[in-house]
Amino acid sequence: MNGNLIQATTVHIHPQPAAGGHETAERGRPGKPIRQWDPLDLEVHPAGTDRGSAQRAGTPGALPGYVPRAHDRELGTEVAEAAGGRSRMVVLVGSSSTGKTRACWEAVRPLAEDGWTLWHPFDPTRAEAALADLERVGPHTVVWLNEAQHYLGDVRYGERIAAALHGLLTDPARGPVLILGTLWREYADEYAKLPDPGAPDPHSRVRELLAGRIVDVPETFDRDALDAAAALAARGDALLADALTRAAAHGRVAQDLAGAPELLRRYRHGSPAARALLEAAMDARRLGVGLHLPQAFLTEAATDYLTDHDWDQLTDNWAEAAYADLAHPVHGKQAPLRRANARPARHQPGSPGTAPAHGPAAESAFRLADYLEQHGHRYRERLCPPASFWHAAHSHLTELGDLEVLAHAAADRRRFRIAYGLFQRAEELGSDVRLHLADVHFEIGDLRGAEQLYREAVADGQHAALDLLGNVQEELGDIAGAEQTYLAAVEAGIEHADFALAFFWEGVGNLEGAERIFQAKLDGGHLYSAFHLARLRAASGDPAGAEQIYRDTLGHIGPRAQVDLGILRNAAGDTEGAAQAFRDAAAAGDEAAAIYLSELNQSPRNLQTVEREFLNAAGTDPSLLNELAALHTAAGDATGAAELYLNAANAGKLLTTTPWRYGLEPDGTPSPPWTP
């Protein structure tokens, strides 16, 4: 579009505000009342991850609560000047997604009550729209120049737009107006730079226009802002509360809020290869692997996250292309998966140094975006990684902590062969994992193998193995040997060895000895000993004494004591009293109470109702799947029970003995017989 033609056909309109407000300005003036604008249409970044109609700004939850900071006070002063009749211009300068546009929106909202209009030039291009209609802007108008580089930095029109803005600000007949813009710092620096002598000066008018009109926006929330955000979160602002779980330590709250929706979109709608890499990284982080994930590990791990169809479509450079795609940042300079440079090792002065860790010899590693890491924790908790993940860990991870934490994660998920291999790999690299290897022997029923490893550990001074050795001896039927071992563990001061001895004595009929230990623990402040003490009192024929113990501890322990009280009453035949205890526990927040209520009056309808409630609760506590599986077993639904137990195992929350004698394979099928 020709700029001269635009100027030639422009009509100069300088209407005066009508009495009682400013919204009845002469027709043809650009803009519309502020109250009719949606901040998302003004390019305020949406927060949260649902960007549908329910998240538009006119509905609850579209934007988090606003936390004013120092720049808001400066901006507010200028807005007040404009409201008082003096034209003003302010440009907020800061890095991407630091809250610049949101600050402008919050600043102009009070002007809506005075009937101000807002004009956001953007069609056909921002620069063309601004140049075409700036001369028609009248009083009580906010000129909205978000990402002002598109206006002021335009090669053809930038200087002319700057001149037109200057003319608008200095024409009393057209004021008051308020010009608001935002810029990244690099653009502001470019416009402020003086040219070399004799060189062209492409931004002279822009430089003059911006002089004295820039307000800096900091990268991070300071302590006061973080405290204010935490207060809003405590009052129910879920978006801020969620962001603070990731950003409270470094203060990049605005960037987190702005980047989250796009990060999630990149994950959900990226290529199959990119999604596979992200899911492998999510699983690694949620299972405890360190921040920096080796590229070789991620690349191999990702293969089984791909379907057969997607695998067949891969090109030779699929991994390089996917890493390059995931390295592109979103708002707030966050990338879904970015390359991580390890810091160089620190040495005392005078000691020999090493090459920088980020040099060409260093192994490439990547870091997952914090938001996607948290998303993985939340939505992949009940999934067990595929075989390629575990194989890649064994082949490529060399940090002992990473190997051991994944070995434990595999064991928790009943993937015992995988766990054993990872523990062995850690042992090859210098870690003493005999106790963990012995645990795997014990889990698959190789009691003699477990006993041998526990004895070796005890002989080497690892007294923590004493109560584990006692447990194996007990399982082998060596009652006298087990008792001596448990007593030795207590004498050695091993944590919880007294509980192990108490449970052993209870099992062999020494209830008096077990009760003595539980009572001593309760007297010492271990409140959960009350459960075991009450159970023994009830077993010895003193239900009244057992109930009194529960009543004495209800206020200290919480709703779980109510559940145990209900179980006790039900065993004594007091069905109504049991039901009341379960109802009280449910009202106090115990998610398992409903399942015990259902057991008092089982029916197909009741089971279905309770199952729906339990599956909802299991979203936050997968261990409840065990109790729901027990209900299915009691109802004769062995298939449904097995599926629930498998889900619990995949989440690492299986709490009961299962028919999987030798554990599970990565895909959830039973492992064949094997010997460590």
C-alpha positions as CSV (number, residue, x, y, z in Angstrom):
1,M,0.0,0.0,0.0
2,N,1.3,3.5,-0.9
3,G,1.9,5.7,2.1
4,N,1.4,9.0,0.1
5,L,-2.0,7.7,-1.2
6,I,-3.0,6.9,2.4
7,Q,-2.2,10.4,3.6
8,A,-3.9,12.0,0.6
9,T,-7.2,10.3,1.5
10,T,-7.0,10.7,5.2
11,V,-9.8,12.7,6.8
12,H,-8.8,14.8,9.9
13,I,-11.4,14.4,12.6
14,H,-11.0,16.0,16.0
15,P,-14.3,15.3,17.8
16,Q,-15.0,16.6,21.3
17,P,-16.3,14.2,24.0
18,A,-20.0,14.2,24.6
19,A,-21.3,15.1,28.0
20,G,-21.3,12.3,30.5
21,G,-18.7,10.2,28.8
22,H,-16.4,9.8,25.8
23,E,-17.9,6.8,24.0
24,T,-20.1,8.8,21.7
25,A,-17.2,10.1,19.7
26,E,-17.8,10.9,16.1
27,R,-18.2,7.9,13.9
28,G,-15.1,7.0,11.9
29,R,-12.6,7.3,14.8
30,P,-10.4,4.2,15.1
31,G,-10.9,2.0,18.2
32,K,-13.7,0.7,20.4
33,P,-14.5,1.0,24.1
34,I,-12.0,-0.6,26.3
35,R,-14.7,-2.6,28.0
36,Q,-15.4,-4.4,24.8
37,W,-11.8,-5.7,24.4
38,D,-10.7,-9.2,25.4
39,P,-7.1,-9.1,26.7
40,L,-6.3,-12.2,24.7
41,D,-7.2,-10.3,21.5
42,L,-4.7,-7.6,22.6
43,E,-2.0,-10.4,22.7
44,V,-1.9,-10.9,26.5
45,H,-0.5,-14.4,26.8
46,P,-3.1,-16.8,28.0
47,A,-2.2,-18.8,31.1
48,G,-3.0,-22.4,31.9
49,T,-3.4,-25.1,29.2
50,D,-7.1,-24.9,28.1
51,R,-7.3,-22.2,25.6
52,G,-10.9,-22.9,24.5
53,S,-13.9,-20.8,24.9
54,A,-14.1,-21.5,28.6
55,Q,-10.8,-19.8,29.0
56,R,-11.6,-16.5,27.3
57,A,-10.9,-13.4,29.5
58,G,-14.6,-12.8,30.3
59,T,-14.8,-16.1,32.2
60,P,-13.1,-17.2,35.4
61,G,-9.7,-18.7,35.1
62,A,-8.6,-17.1,31.8
63,L,-5.8,-15.1,33.4
64,P,-4.2,-15.5,36.8
65,G,-4.5,-12.9,39.5
66,Y,-2.3,-9.9,38.9
67,V,0.7,-9.0,41.0
68,P,1.7,-5.3,40.7
69,R,5.5,-4.6,40.6
70,A,7.7,-1.6,40.5
71,H,7.1,-0.9,36.8
72,D,3.4,-0.9,37.4
73,R,3.7,2.0,39.7
74,E,5.6,4.0,37.1
75,L,3.1,3.0,34.4
76,G,0.2,3.9,36.7
77,T,1.5,7.4,37.2
78,E,1.6,8.0,33.5
79,V,-1.9,6.6,33.0
80,A,-3.2,8.9,35.8
81,E,-1.7,11.8,33.9
82,A,-3.5,10.8,30.8
83,A,-6.8,10.4,32.7
84,G,-6.2,13.9,34.0
85,G,-6.0,15.4,30.5
86,R,-2.3,15.2,29.5
87,S,-1.3,13.0,26.6
88,R,1.3,10.4,27.6
89,M,3.3,7.6,26.0
90,V,5.0,4.7,27.8
91,V,6.9,1.8,26.3
92,L,7.6,-1.2,28.6
93,V,10.9,-2.8,27.7
94,G,11.9,-6.3,28.8
95,S,12.6,-9.8,27.7
96,S,10.0,-12.1,26.2
97,S,7.0,-13.0,28.4
98,T,8.0,-10.9,31.5
99,G,4.5,-9.5,31.8
100,K,4.8,-6.3,29.7
101,T,1.5,-6.7,27.8
102,R,-0.4,-7.8,30.8
103,A,0.9,-4.8,32.7
104,C,-0.4,-2.5,30.0
105,W,-3.8,-4.2,30.1
106,E,-4.1,-3.8,33.9
107,A,-3.1,-0.2,33.6
108,V,-5.8,0.8,31.1
109,R,-8.7,-1.1,32.7
110,P,-9.6,1.9,35.0
111,L,-9.9,4.1,31.9
112,A,-12.9,2.0,30.8
113,E,-15.0,3.6,33.5
114,D,-14.4,7.0,32.0
115,G,-15.4,5.8,28.5
116,W,-12.0,5.6,26.9
117,T,-11.6,3.7,23.7
118,L,-8.7,1.5,22.6
119,W,-7.2,1.1,19.1
120,H,-5.0,-1.8,18.2
121,P,-3.8,-1.3,14.6
122,F,-2.9,-4.6,13.0
123,D,-4.7,-5.0,9.6
124,P,-3.4,-5.5,6.8
125,T,-0.1,-5.2,8.6
126,R,0.6,-3.4,11.9
127,A,2.7,-0.7,10.3
128,E,0.3,0.0,7.4
129,A,-2.7,0.1,9.7
130,A,-1.0,2.5,12.1
131,L,0.2,4.9,9.4
132,A,-3.2,4.8,7.7
133,D,-5.3,5.8,10.7
134,L,-3.1,7.6,13.3
135,E,-4.3,10.9,12.0
136,R,-7.9,9.9,12.8
137,V,-7.2,9.2,16.5
138,G,-9.1,11.5,18.7
139,P,-9.2,12.3,22.5
140,H,-9.6,9.7,25.2
141,T,-8.0,6.9,23.0
142,V,-5.4,4.4,24.0
143,V,-3.1,3.6,21.1
144,W,-2.0,0.0,21.6
145,L,1.4,-0.8,20.1
146,N,2.2,-4.2,21.5
147,E,5.5,-5.5,20.1
148,A,6.2,-2.0,18.9
149,Q,9.1,-3.1,16.8
150,H,6.5,-4.1,14.2
151,Y,5.6,-0.4,14.0
152,L,8.7,1.6,14.9
153,G,11.2,-0.8,13.3
154,D,9.4,-1.2,10.0
155,V,11.9,-0.4,7.2
156,R,9.4,1.5,5.1
157,Y,7.1,3.1,7.6
158,G,8.8,3.1,11.0
159,E,10.2,6.7,11.0
160,R,6.9,8.1,9.6
161,I,4.9,6.3,12.3
162,A,7.3,7.8,15.0
163,A,6.7,11.2,13.5
164,A,2.9,10.7,13.5
165,L,2.9,9.5,17.1
166,H,4.9,12.6,18.1
167,G,2.4,14.8,16.3
168,L,-0.5,13.1,18.1
169,L,1.2,13.6,21.5
170,T,1.9,17.3,20.9
171,D,-1.5,18.3,19.4
172,P,-3.7,19.6,22.3
173,A,-6.8,19.5,20.1
174,R,-6.5,15.7,19.8
175,G,-5.7,14.9,23.4
176,P,-5.6,13.5,25.9
177,V,-4.4,10.2,24.4
178,L,-2.3,7.4,25.9
179,I,0.1,5.5,23.7
180,L,1.3,2.2,25.2
181,G,3.9,0.0,23.6
182,T,6.1,-3.0,24.5
183,L,9.5,-3.8,23.2
184,W,12.1,-6.5,23.7
185,R,15.3,-5.0,25.2
186,E,17.4,-5.8,22.1
187,Y,15.1,-3.6,19.9
188,A,15.1,-0.7,22.4
189,D,18.9,-0.9,22.4
190,E,19.0,-0.9,18.6
191,Y,16.8,2.2,18.4
192,A,18.8,4.0,21.0
193,K,22.2,3.4,19.4
194,L,23.7,6.5,17.8
195,P,25.1,5.9,14.3
196,D,28.8,6.2,13.4
197,P,29.8,9.6,12.0
198,G,28.6,9.9,8.4
199,A,26.6,6.7,8.6
200,P,22.9,6.6,7.9
201,D,20.6,7.1,11.0
202,P,17.6,4.8,10.3
203,H,15.9,5.4,13.7
204,S,16.5,9.0,14.5
205,R,12.8,9.8,15.0
206,V,12.1,6.6,16.9
207,R,15.1,7.4,19.2
208,E,13.7,10.9,19.9
209,L,10.2,9.5,20.5
210,L,11.3,6.9,23.0
211,A,13.6,9.2,25.0
212,G,12.3,9.5,28.5
213,R,9.3,7.2,27.8
214,I,10.8,3.8,28.5
215,V,10.0,1.8,31.7
216,D,12.0,-1.3,32.3
217,V,10.3,-4.6,33.3
218,P,12.5,-7.0,35.3
219,E,13.1,-10.6,34.3
220,T,11.9,-12.0,37.6
221,F,9.5,-11.5,40.5
222,D,11.4,-10.1,43.5
223,R,10.7,-11.3,47.1
224,D,7.8,-9.0,47.6
225,A,6.1,-10.0,44.3
226,L,6.6,-13.7,45.1
227,D,5.0,-13.2,48.5
228,A,2.1,-11.4,46.9
229,A,1.7,-14.2,44.3
230,A,1.8,-16.8,47.1
231,A,-0.9,-14.9,48.9
232,L,-3.1,-15.0,45.8
233,A,-2.4,-18.7,45.3
234,A,-3.4,-19.3,48.9
235,R,-6.7,-17.6,48.3
236,G,-7.5,-20.0,45.4
237,D,-5.7,-18.8,42.3
238,A,-4.9,-22.2,40.8
239,L,-2.9,-20.9,37.9
240,L,-0.5,-18.9,40.1
241,A,-0.3,-21.8,42.6
242,D,0.7,-24.2,39.8
243,A,3.3,-21.8,38.4
244,L,4.9,-21.2,41.8
245,T,5.6,-24.9,42.2
246,R,8.1,-24.5,39.4
247,A,9.1,-20.8,39.4
248,A,9.2,-19.8,43.1
249,A,12.9,-20.6,43.4
250,H,14.1,-18.5,40.4
251,G,11.2,-16.0,40.1
252,R,10.4,-16.4,36.4
253,V,6.7,-16.6,37.2
254,A,5.5,-14.6,34.2
255,Q,7.5,-16.6,31.8
256,D,6.2,-19.9,33.2
257,L,2.6,-18.7,32.9
258,A,3.1,-17.5,29.3
259,G,5.0,-20.6,28.1
260,A,2.9,-23.4,29.6
261,P,0.1,-23.5,26.9
262,E,2.6,-23.5,24.0
263,L,4.8,-26.1,25.7
264,L,1.8,-28.4,26.1
265,R,0.7,-27.8,22.5
266,R,4.2,-28.6,21.2
267,Y,4.1,-31.9,23.1
268,R,0.6,-32.9,22.1
269,H,0.8,-31.9,18.5
270,G,4.5,-32.4,17.7
271,S,5.9,-35.1,15.4
272,P,5.8,-38.7,16.6
273,A,9.6,-38.6,17.1
274,A,9.5,-35.4,19.1
275,R,6.7,-36.7,21.3
276,A,8.6,-39.9,21.8
277,L,11.7,-38.0,23.0
278,L,9.6,-35.9,25.3
279,E,7.9,-38.9,26.9
280,A,11.1,-40.7,27.4
281,A,12.5,-37.5,29.1
282,M,9.3,-37.2,31.2
283,D,9.6,-40.8,32.4
284,A,13.2,-40.4,33.2
285,R,12.6,-37.3,35.3
286,R,9.6,-38.6,37.1
287,L,11.5,-41.8,38.0
288,G,14.3,-39.7,39.4
289,V,17.0,-39.4,36.8
290,G,19.0,-36.2,37.0
291,L,18.2,-32.9,35.2
292,H,20.7,-33.5,32.4
293,L,19.6,-36.4,30.2
294,P,22.3,-37.9,27.9
295,Q,21.4,-37.7,24.2
296,A,22.4,-41.3,23.5
297,F,20.1,-42.5,26.3
298,L,17.1,-40.4,25.1
299,T,17.5,-41.4,21.5
300,E,17.5,-45.2,22.3
301,A,14.9,-44.9,25.0
302,A,12.5,-43.2,22.6
303,T,12.2,-46.0,20.1
304,D,9.6,-48.1,21.9
305,Y,7.4,-45.0,22.4
306,L,6.8,-45.0,18.7
307,T,4.1,-47.1,17.1
308,D,5.1,-49.6,14.4
309,H,3.6,-47.2,11.8
310,D,5.5,-44.2,13.1
311,W,8.7,-46.2,13.3
312,D,8.4,-47.2,9.6
313,Q,8.0,-43.5,8.6
314,L,11.2,-42.4,10.3
315,T,14.0,-40.9,8.1
316,D,17.7,-41.6,8.8
317,N,18.1,-38.2,10.6
318,W,14.9,-38.5,12.6
319,A,16.6,-37.9,16.0
320,E,18.6,-34.8,14.8
321,A,15.5,-33.3,13.3
322,A,13.4,-33.9,16.4
323,Y,16.0,-32.5,18.7
324,A,16.3,-29.4,16.5
325,D,12.5,-28.9,16.5
326,L,12.3,-29.3,20.3
327,A,15.1,-26.8,20.9
328,H,13.0,-23.9,19.4
329,P,11.8,-21.8,22.3
330,V,8.3,-20.7,23.1
331,H,7.2,-17.6,25.1
332,G,9.5,-16.9,28.0
333,K,12.5,-18.4,26.1
334,Q,11.5,-21.9,27.2
335,A,12.2,-24.8,24.9
336,P,10.4,-28.2,25.3
337,L,13.8,-30.0,25.3
338,R,17.0,-27.9,25.2
339,R,20.6,-28.7,25.1
340,A,22.2,-28.5,28.6
341,N,25.8,-27.4,29.2
342,A,27.4,-28.9,32.3
343,R,29.4,-26.4,34.3
344,P,33.1,-27.0,34.4
345,A,34.5,-28.8,37.5
346,R,35.7,-26.5,40.3
347,H,39.4,-26.9,41.4
348,Q,41.4,-25.4,44.2
349,P,43.8,-22.7,43.0
350,G,47.0,-24.3,41.8
351,S,45.5,-27.7,41.1
352,P,45.3,-29.0,37.6
353,G,42.2,-28.1,35.7
354,T,40.2,-29.9,33.0
355,A,38.7,-28.9,29.7
356,P,35.4,-27.1,29.9
357,A,32.5,-29.5,30.3
358,H,30.7,-28.0,27.3
359,G,33.5,-28.6,24.9
360,P,33.3,-30.9,21.9
361,A,34.5,-33.9,24.0
362,A,31.6,-33.6,26.5
363,E,28.7,-35.9,26.0
364,S,25.6,-34.1,24.7
365,A,22.8,-33.9,27.2
366,F,19.4,-32.3,27.2
367,R,17.1,-30.8,29.8
368,L,13.3,-31.1,29.8
369,A,11.2,-27.9,30.3
370,D,10.0,-27.7,33.9
371,Y,6.4,-27.5,32.9
372,L,6.5,-30.6,30.8
373,E,8.4,-32.4,33.6
374,Q,5.5,-31.6,36.0
375,H,3.0,-32.6,33.3
376,G,4.7,-36.0,33.1
377,H,4.6,-36.5,36.9
378,R,0.9,-35.7,36.8
379,Y,-0.4,-37.6,33.8
380,R,2.1,-40.5,33.3
381,E,2.3,-41.6,36.9
382,R,0.4,-44.9,36.2
383,L,2.5,-45.8,33.1
384,C,5.5,-48.1,33.1
385,P,8.2,-47.1,30.6
386,P,8.7,-49.6,27.7
387,A,11.6,-52.0,27.2
388,S,13.7,-49.5,25.2
389,F,13.8,-47.1,28.1
390,W,15.2,-49.7,30.5
391,H,17.7,-51.0,27.9
392,A,18.9,-47.5,27.2
393,A,19.4,-46.8,30.9
394,H,21.5,-49.9,31.2
395,S,23.5,-49.1,28.1
396,H,24.1,-45.3,28.5
397,L,23.6,-44.1,32.0
398,T,26.8,-43.9,34.1
399,E,25.8,-41.9,37.1
400,L,25.4,-44.3,40.0
401,G,22.5,-42.3,41.5
402,D,20.6,-42.5,38.2
403,L,21.2,-46.3,37.8
404,E,20.1,-47.0,41.4
405,V,17.0,-44.8,41.4
406,L,15.8,-46.5,38.1
407,A,16.6,-49.9,39.6
408,H,14.4,-49.1,42.6
409,A,11.7,-47.8,40.3
410,A,11.8,-51.0,38.3
411,A,11.6,-53.1,41.4
412,D,8.7,-51.0,42.7
413,R,6.9,-51.9,39.4
414,R,7.7,-55.6,39.8
415,R,10.1,-55.5,36.9
416,F,12.6,-57.5,38.8
417,R,14.8,-58.7,36.0
418,I,15.2,-55.1,34.9
419,A,16.0,-54.0,38.5
420,Y,18.5,-56.7,38.9
421,G,20.4,-55.8,35.7
422,L,20.5,-52.1,36.7
423,F,21.8,-52.9,40.2
424,Q,24.4,-55.1,38.6
425,R,25.4,-52.3,36.3
426,A,25.8,-50.0,39.3
427,E,27.9,-52.6,41.0
428,E,30.2,-52.8,38.0
429,L,30.7,-49.0,38.3
430,G,31.7,-49.3,41.9
431,S,28.5,-49.2,44.0
432,D,27.9,-51.7,46.8
433,V,24.3,-52.8,46.1
434,R,24.3,-56.2,47.8
435,L,21.3,-55.4,49.9
436,H,19.3,-54.4,46.9
437,L,20.3,-57.5,44.9
438,A,19.3,-59.5,48.0
439,D,15.9,-57.8,48.0
440,V,15.3,-59.0,44.4
441,H,16.3,-62.5,45.4
442,F,13.8,-62.3,48.2
443,E,11.0,-60.9,46.1
444,I,11.2,-63.7,43.5
445,G,11.3,-66.4,46.2
446,D,15.0,-67.2,46.1
447,L,15.3,-67.1,49.9
448,R,18.7,-68.9,50.1
449,G,20.2,-66.5,47.7
450,A,18.9,-63.5,49.7
451,E,20.1,-65.0,53.0
452,Q,23.6,-65.5,51.6
453,L,23.8,-61.8,50.4
454,Y,22.4,-60.5,53.7
455,R,24.9,-62.5,55.7
456,E,27.7,-61.2,53.6
457,A,26.6,-57.6,54.2
458,V,26.3,-58.2,58.0
459,A,29.7,-59.7,58.1
460,D,31.1,-56.6,56.3
461,G,29.6,-54.4,59.0
462,Q,26.3,-53.4,57.3
463,H,24.2,-53.8,60.4
464,A,21.1,-52.4,58.5
465,A,20.8,-55.9,56.9
466,L,20.1,-57.5,60.3
467,D,16.3,-57.1,60.3
468,L,16.3,-58.1,56.6
469,L,18.2,-61.2,57.5
470,G,15.8,-61.9,60.3
471,N,12.9,-61.7,57.9
472,V,14.4,-64.2,55.5
473,Q,15.2,-66.6,58.5
474,E,11.6,-66.3,59.5
475,E,10.4,-67.2,56.1
476,L,12.7,-70.2,56.0
477,G,11.3,-71.4,59.3
478,D,14.3,-70.7,61.5
479,I,12.3,-69.1,64.3
480,A,15.1,-69.2,66.9
481,G,17.6,-67.8,64.5
482,A,15.2,-65.0,63.4
483,E,14.6,-63.9,67.0
484,Q,18.3,-63.7,67.8
485,T,18.8,-61.7,64.6
486,Y,16.0,-59.3,65.4
487,L,17.3,-58.8,68.9
488,A,20.7,-58.1,67.5
489,A,19.2,-55.5,65.2
490,V,17.5,-53.7,68.1
491,E,20.7,-53.8,70.1
492,A,22.6,-52.3,67.1
493,G,20.1,-49.4,67.0
494,I,18.8,-50.1,63.5
495,E,15.9,-47.9,62.7
496,H,12.5,-49.7,62.9
497,A,14.2,-52.9,64.1
498,D,12.0,-52.7,67.2
499,F,8.9,-52.8,65.0
500,A,10.3,-55.8,63.2
501,L,10.8,-57.6,66.5
502,A,7.3,-56.6,67.6
503,F,5.7,-58.0,64.5
504,F,7.8,-61.1,64.8
505,W,6.7,-61.7,68.4
506,E,3.1,-61.1,67.4
507,G,3.4,-63.7,64.7
508,V,4.8,-66.3,67.0
509,G,2.2,-65.6,69.7
510,N,4.3,-63.4,72.1
511,L,1.6,-60.8,72.3
512,E,2.8,-59.4,75.6
513,G,6.2,-58.7,74.2
514,A,4.8,-57.1,71.1
515,E,2.4,-54.9,73.1
516,R,5.3,-53.8,75.3
517,I,7.2,-52.6,72.3
518,F,4.2,-50.8,70.8
519,Q,3.4,-49.1,74.1
520,A,6.9,-47.9,74.5
521,K,6.9,-46.5,71.0
522,L,3.6,-44.7,71.6
523,D,4.9,-43.3,74.9
524,G,7.9,-42.1,73.0
525,G,5.7,-40.0,70.6
526,H,5.3,-42.5,67.7
527,L,1.6,-42.0,67.4
528,Y,1.1,-44.5,64.6
529,S,2.0,-47.2,67.1
530,A,-1.5,-46.7,68.4
531,F,-2.9,-48.6,65.5
532,H,-0.8,-51.7,66.3
533,L,-1.4,-51.4,70.0
534,A,-5.1,-51.2,69.5
535,R,-5.1,-54.2,67.2
536,L,-3.4,-56.3,69.9
537,R,-5.8,-55.1,72.5
538,A,-8.7,-56.2,70.3
539,A,-7.1,-59.5,69.6
540,S,-6.6,-60.2,73.3
541,G,-10.3,-59.6,74.0
542,D,-10.3,-55.9,75.0
543,P,-12.3,-54.1,72.3
544,A,-13.2,-51.3,74.7
545,G,-9.5,-50.7,75.4
546,A,-8.7,-50.7,71.7
547,E,-11.4,-48.2,70.9
548,Q,-10.2,-45.9,73.7
549,I,-6.7,-45.9,72.1
550,Y,-8.2,-44.8,68.8
551,R,-10.2,-42.1,70.5
552,D,-7.1,-40.8,72.3
553,T,-5.2,-40.5,69.1
554,L,-7.9,-39.2,66.7
555,G,-7.0,-35.6,67.1
556,H,-3.3,-36.3,66.6
557,I,-3.3,-38.7,63.7
558,G,-6.4,-37.7,61.7
559,P,-9.0,-39.5,59.6
560,R,-7.0,-42.8,59.3
561,A,-7.6,-43.5,63.0
562,Q,-11.4,-43.2,62.2
563,V,-11.0,-45.8,59.5
564,D,-9.2,-48.2,61.9
565,L,-11.9,-47.5,64.5
566,G,-14.6,-48.5,61.9
567,I,-12.7,-51.7,61.1
568,L,-12.5,-52.5,64.8
569,R,-16.2,-51.8,65.4
570,N,-17.2,-53.9,62.4
571,A,-15.1,-56.8,63.7
572,A,-17.0,-56.5,67.0
573,G,-20.4,-56.6,65.2
574,D,-21.2,-52.9,65.6
575,T,-22.1,-52.3,62.0
576,E,-23.8,-48.9,62.5
577,G,-20.9,-47.7,64.6
578,A,-18.4,-48.8,61.9
579,A,-20.4,-47.1,59.2
580,Q,-20.4,-43.8,61.3
581,A,-16.6,-44.0,61.7
582,F,-16.1,-44.5,58.0
583,R,-18.4,-41.6,57.2
584,D,-16.5,-39.4,59.6
585,A,-13.2,-40.5,58.0
586,A,-14.6,-39.7,54.6
587,A,-15.8,-36.3,55.7
588,A,-12.3,-35.6,57.1
589,G,-10.7,-36.4,53.7
590,D,-9.7,-40.1,53.9
591,E,-10.2,-41.3,50.3
592,A,-10.2,-45.0,51.3
593,A,-13.2,-44.7,53.7
594,A,-15.8,-45.1,51.0
595,I,-14.5,-48.6,50.1
596,Y,-14.9,-49.8,53.7
597,L,-18.4,-48.3,53.7
598,S,-19.2,-50.4,50.6
599,E,-18.0,-53.6,52.3
600,L,-20.7,-53.1,55.0
601,N,-23.4,-53.4,52.4
602,Q,-22.1,-54.8,49.1
603,S,-24.2,-54.9,46.0
604,P,-23.4,-54.6,42.3
605,R,-24.8,-51.1,42.2
606,N,-22.9,-50.2,45.3
607,L,-19.6,-51.6,44.0
608,Q,-20.0,-49.7,40.7
609,T,-20.7,-46.4,42.6
610,V,-17.7,-46.9,44.9
611,E,-15.5,-47.9,42.0
612,R,-16.2,-44.6,40.3
613,E,-15.4,-42.7,43.4
614,F,-12.2,-44.7,44.0
615,L,-10.9,-44.3,40.5
616,N,-11.3,-40.6,40.9
617,A,-9.4,-40.7,44.2
618,A,-6.8,-43.0,42.7
619,G,-5.8,-40.2,40.3
620,T,-4.0,-38.6,43.3
621,D,-3.2,-41.8,45.2
622,P,-2.7,-44.9,43.0
623,S,-2.2,-47.0,46.1
624,L,-6.0,-47.0,46.5
625,L,-6.1,-49.3,43.5
626,N,-5.0,-52.1,45.8
627,E,-8.1,-51.8,47.9
628,L,-10.4,-51.5,44.9
629,A,-8.8,-54.6,43.5
630,A,-9.5,-56.4,46.8
631,L,-13.2,-55.4,46.4
632,H,-13.3,-56.9,42.9
633,T,-11.7,-60.1,44.3
634,A,-14.3,-60.3,47.0
635,A,-17.0,-59.9,44.3
636,G,-15.6,-62.7,42.3
637,D,-14.1,-60.5,39.5
638,A,-10.6,-62.0,39.2
639,T,-10.0,-60.4,35.8
640,G,-10.9,-56.9,37.0
641,A,-8.9,-57.4,40.2
642,A,-5.8,-58.4,38.1
643,E,-6.1,-55.3,35.9
644,L,-6.3,-53.0,38.9
645,Y,-3.3,-54.7,40.6
646,L,-1.4,-54.3,37.3
647,N,-2.2,-50.6,37.2
648,A,-1.0,-50.3,40.8
649,A,2.2,-52.1,39.9
650,N,2.8,-49.9,36.9
651,A,2.5,-46.9,39.2
652,G,5.0,-48.4,41.7
653,K,2.2,-48.6,44.3
654,L,1.5,-52.4,44.6
655,L,0.9,-53.2,48.2
656,T,0.1,-56.8,48.2
657,T,1.4,-60.2,47.2
658,T,0.6,-61.0,43.6
659,P,0.5,-64.1,41.4
660,W,3.5,-62.8,39.5
661,R,6.0,-65.0,41.1
662,Y,8.9,-63.8,39.0
663,G,7.7,-60.3,38.4
664,L,6.6,-58.6,35.2
665,E,8.1,-57.7,31.9
666,P,8.0,-54.1,30.7
667,D,4.8,-54.6,28.8
668,G,3.0,-56.0,31.9
669,T,3.1,-59.7,31.0
670,P,4.3,-62.1,33.7
671,S,8.0,-62.8,33.6
672,P,9.1,-66.4,32.9
673,P,11.0,-68.3,35.6
674,W,14.5,-66.9,36.0
675,T,17.4,-67.1,38.4
676,P,19.5,-64.1,39.3
